[in-house]
Amino acid sequence: MNRWIGVQQKSWDRLHPGQQTLLNDLGITPHTPVGRQPTPATRVYPPSPGLGHARAYAIAHGHLTPDKHTRHEGFPLGRWLGQQRRKARTGGLSSTTTAVLTSLDPWWNPPWPYTWHRTWCRYQAAVTDREPVPDTLQHWAALQHAQWNRLHPDQQQLLTTTGIKAPAHGPPP
């Protein structure tokens, strides 16, 4: 690398101005000491297009736990969110992306099955909008009530916001 830098410095006057600019951007000038490594350029990455699609999906559906095959305006949103979850689990997701996804849906990466979360969102929407709750969702709600002790504490908290409570523990019959 040092040899290459030296060659660039020696031929500086014969380089195209665009090449000089690129070298300058890397911290290489005709006067940069050859033994010194140039400061690497800081690369600024553009925001992922996935964030815009995630925002639109969350606004339309009230959650960020779509099926892995979900596409939003042609963008593979379900697959992209799966990749972001894997990165989050390994500590490789940027704090900016994490913050944006969390602001869109605090439970974008829940510790419980995504199907549970999607169903809870549908149930919550029906209750909030004071619409008739479909039979399938009524059955789901009854099942949550019956299996209360098997649920994650945060699932229990989400359920209480929709009026589903822990079963009363009275004396045995």
Secondary structure, DSSP 8 states (H G I E B T S, - for coil): -HHHHHHHHHTGGGS-HHHHHHHHHTT--TTS-TTS------------HHHHHHHHHHHHHS-S---TT--BTTB-HHHHHHHHHHHHHTT-S-HHHHHHHHHH-TTSS-SS-HHHHHHHHHHHHHHHTT----HHHHHHHHHHHHTGGGS-HHHHHHHHTTT----------
